[in-house]
Amino acid sequence: MRKPSYSEQRKSYSEQRTQPDEQPKEAEQAKDDAQRAREAQAKAENKFADADAARSAAEERLKASERAAKNERGFGAWLRGLFGRKPSNE
C-alpha cells in the first residue's frame, strides 16, 4: 500500500472538514451548556443571598425579642413604680 502524497492528504483533510457540521453542532451544544451552567450558578447565588438575608433578619428579630423580654417590667412592677413602693425582696 502506498503512502498518500501531501496534496492527497490535504485534500482528504479538507473533505473531512466540509462533511456534515458535527463540530459546529458540538460547539453550539457546548456554548448552550455553558450558558445554562452560568444561569444555574447565578440562580444558586441569588438563592444563597436571599437565604443569608432572611437569616440575618431572623437573628435581628430574635435579638430584639430578647431585649424586649429582658426590659419588660411587667404589670406589678409598673404598679409599684406608679405608687413608689419597692417590693420587700429588693
C-alpha positions in Angstrom: 0.0 0.0 0.0 1.4 3.3 -1.0 1.6 6.3 1.2 -0.7 9.2 0.2 1.0 12.3 -1.1 0.9 15.7 0.7 -1.7 17.1 -1.7 -3.8 13.9 -1.3 -3.6 14.2 2.5 -4.5 17.9 2.3 -7.5 17.2 0.0 -8.6 14.4 2.4 -8.4 16.7 5.4 -10.4 19.5 3.6 -13.1 17.0 2.6 -13.3 15.9 6.3 -13.8 19.5 7.4 -16.6 20.1 4.8 -18.5 17.0 5.8 -21.7 17.3 7.9 -21.5 20.0 10.6 -20.8 17.9 13.6 -18.2 20.1 15.1 -20.2 23.3 14.9 -23.2 21.5 16.4 -21.0 20.2 19.2 -19.6 23.7 19.7 -23.1 25.2 19.9 -24.1 22.5 22.3 -21.1 23.3 24.5 -22.0 27.0 24.4 -25.6 26.3 25.3 -24.4 24.0 28.2 -22.0 26.7 29.4 -24.8 29.4 29.3 -27.2 27.1 31.2 -24.4 26.5 33.8 -23.8 30.2 34.2 -27.5 30.8 34.7 -27.8 28.0 37.2 -24.9 29.4 39.1 -26.4 32.9 39.2 -29.7 31.4 40.4 -28.0 29.5 43.1 -26.0 32.6 44.2 -29.2 34.6 44.3 -30.9 31.9 46.4 -27.9 31.9 48.8 -28.0 35.7 49.1 -31.8 35.6 49.8 -31.3 32.9 52.4 -28.5 34.8 54.1 -30.6 38.0 54.2 -33.5 36.1 55.7 -31.2 34.5 58.3 -29.8 38.0 59.3 -33.3 39.4 59.6 -34.4 36.5 61.8 -31.3 37.0 64.0 -32.2 40.7 64.4 -35.8 39.8 65.3 -34.6 37.3 67.9 -32.2 39.8 69.4 -35.0 42.5 69.5 -37.3 40.0 71.1 -34.7 39.0 73.8 -34.1 42.7 74.5 -37.8 43.4 74.9 -38.2 40.4 77.2 -35.3 41.5 79.3 -36.5 45.1 79.6 -40.2 44.1 80.2 -41.0 45.1 83.7 -44.5 43.6 83.9 -47.7 44.9 85.4 -46.7 44.5 89.0 -43.5 46.5 88.5 -45.5 49.2 86.7 -47.9 49.5 89.7 -45.1 49.6 92.2 -43.4 52.3 90.2 -46.6 54.2 90.0 -47.1 54.2 93.7 -43.5 54.5 94.7 -43.2 51.3 96.7 -40.4 48.7 96.4 -41.1 45.0 96.8 -40.0 43.5 100.1 -37.3 41.3 98.5 -35.3 44.1 96.9 
